[in-house]
Structure formats: C-alpha cells, structure tokens
C-alpha cells in the first residue's frame, strides 16, 4: 500500500472542485464533506 501524500490530497481537492464547477446543478453534499476533510488534513500541522 502506498502512503497518501499532501500533494495527492491537494490534487484530489482540485479535481473535486473542477467537477463541482463543471456541474453546479448536481447534489454535491458528499463531495463537499470530502472536501472539508481534505482541507482540514492539508491545513493541519505536520507531526513528525
């Protein structure tokens, strides 16, 4: 299994935002929850 990097998360955020912009009339509730989670993960200070 490969580790998920911050870059992977940022890329997923860009892809999801692009999908929302391309199809604004859809119900994006689940995707918005995922975006909130990804944003928190990216914004969290790194522990190491």
Secondary structure, DSSP 4 states (H G I P E B T S, - for coil): -PPPPHHHHHHHHHHHHHHHHHTTTS--HHHHHHHHHHHHHHHSPP--
